[in-house]
Amino acid sequence: MRVPSPSYSITIRAEIENRIGMFAQIAMTISQVGGDLGAVDIVRVEKGKIIRDITVNARDDRHEKKIVSALKNIGGIKILRVMDRTFLMHEGGKIEIHNKVPLRDRNDLSKVYTPGVARVCMDIHEHKEHVYRYTIKGNAVGIITDGTAVLGLGDIGPEAAMPVMEGKAMIFKEFAGIDAFPIALGTKDPDEIVATVKNIATPFGGINLEDISAPRCFDIETRLRKELDIPVFHDDQHGTAVVVLAGIINVSRLLKKNMRKFRVVILGAGAAGIANALMLAAYGIQDIILCDRAGAIYKGRRQDMNPYKQAIARKTNPRMIKGTLADAVKGAHVLIGLAGPNTVTVDHIRSMAKDPIVFTLANPEPEIAPEDAISLVKILATGRSDYPNQVNNMLGYPGIFRGLLDVRAKGVNEEVKFAAARAIAYSIKDDELHEDHIIPSAMDKKVASLVAHEVAEAARRTGLARK
C-alpha cells in the first residue's frame, strides 16, 4: 500500500467544540484511517469553539475524502473548508518575471528604453555575438512542449502541460539561476514544431524539449539540432539517461564490479528507454536488452517496429534473446523500468542474477510496488521522492544547461552527458555510498554546480564552447 505523501496534502479548517479530549480524538481518527497528521494551527478562538487548520498527508485523492469523511463523523466538529495544498501552490501560476535593474525615474527609462537602448541595438546589429552580453539570451532557456507525453498522463494537451513546464522553470531558477520560459505549443505537427521553435529561438541560449511523445520527439530533436546553433536537449530522453547512468556508475563503485560486464534489461522502448539503451551502450555496457509490449527487441524482429527500434536493435541484444520480459530478464544483473505500473512481477526479479539491481522509474506508479520489490533486491531505485534513491532528472538538467550557457555552447554531445553523469555520481564520496544512497538527493544544490563545471569543461574540450 502507498504511504501518505505531500503530493496529496490537505488543510482542513474545522470548527471544534472547546472541550477536553477533542484534539486527541481528531488525531486518533486521522491515524486510524491512515492519514499522516502534520501542522495544526489555531485560526481563531470563539466562545466555546476553536477554529483550527489541520494539515494531513494522504495517499491519493480518494484517501483525502476518506479522511475528511471520518472527521465529519466526530461529534462536536464542523468542517468549514478543505484546501488541497498542491492546488493552492499553483493558484495564479508558480512563476513571474522580475526586473534586474531599477526603473526609478526618467533617467533610468532613457537608459533601459528609448533613446539609450538604440545604441545597444546597433552594437548587436554590428556584432551579433554581443546578444549574449547585452540581453537575456546568455541565461535563458526555452522549455518547449506540445503536451503529448506529460508525466505518466499521456496526451493531455498544451494547456494541461503548463503546470509541469512552470515547475521546471522554477527548478531551473532555484538550482542554476537560469531564466527559463514555459512555451506550450498548440500543434502536434513535427514540421510546425520545428519551424516554430526555430523562429522563436533568438532570445534563448538553449532549448529544453519536454513531454513530446515518441517517436516524434526523436525527429524533432534531430532536426532542431541541425537547424539551431544552440544546445537542444530533450530531457525525457537524455536527462533520464544521465541520472540512470550516474546510478549505475555508483552501483559499480559500491559493489566493486565492472559495470561494463553487467547484463542490463530495459523495459519500455519509448523516448527514455531508447535513450537509456543508447547511452549505456555508448558508455561501454555490452549486454543490453530493450523490451516493449511485444517483448525483447532484436535484430530482424518484425512485430511493432519503427526505424528507431530497428536502429537500437542493431546496437543491443547481442545474444539475440527473443520472447517476453520474463525471457529477457533471466540472469540479468540490472532491470530498468521505464514503462508503466504493474509491468514487473516478483517472479521477474526472482529470476534475475544474485543480488539484483532494480530501477522502477515509472511515475507516479512504478512498474512494481517498492514494498513488493525491496526484500528481493540488492539495490532499489525509483522515480519517487518518498523512497530512497530517487532518479530525478532535476539532478541533471539545471547543471547541464548552466554549464552549456556559461561557455555559450553551440550544441550538446555524448561527452557532455557523460561528464554530467560522472559529476552526479561522484558528488557522493566513496565512504558515503550505501544501498540506499547511490543517487544524491534531488534537493542537494551542490550537485548542479558540480555538473555545470564538468559540463563546461567537456564542452570546451570537445569544441562546443564559444567562450
Secondary structure, DSSP 8 states (H G I E B T S, - for coil): ----EEEEEEEEEEEEE--TTHHHHHHHHHHHTT-EEEEEEEEEEETTEEEEEEEEEESSHHHHHHHHHHHHTSTTEEEEEEEEHHHHHHTT-S-----SS---SHHHHHHHSTTTHHHHHHHHHH-GGGHHHHSGGGGEEEEEE-SSSBTTTB---HHHHHHHHHHHHHHHHHHH--EEEEEE-S---HHHHHHHHHHH-TT-SEEEE-S--TTHHHHHHHHHHHH-SS-EEEIIIIIHHHHHHHHHHHHHHHHT--GGG-EEEEE--SHHHHHHHHHHHHHT--EEEEEETTEE--TT--TT--HHHHHHHTTS-TT---S-HHHHHTT-SEEEE-S-TT---HHHHHTS-SS-EEEE--SSS-SS-HHHHGGG-SEEEES-TTSSSB--GGGTHHHHHHHHHHTT-S---HHHHHHHHHHHHTTS-GGG-BTTBSS--TT-THHHHHHHHHHHHHHHHTT----
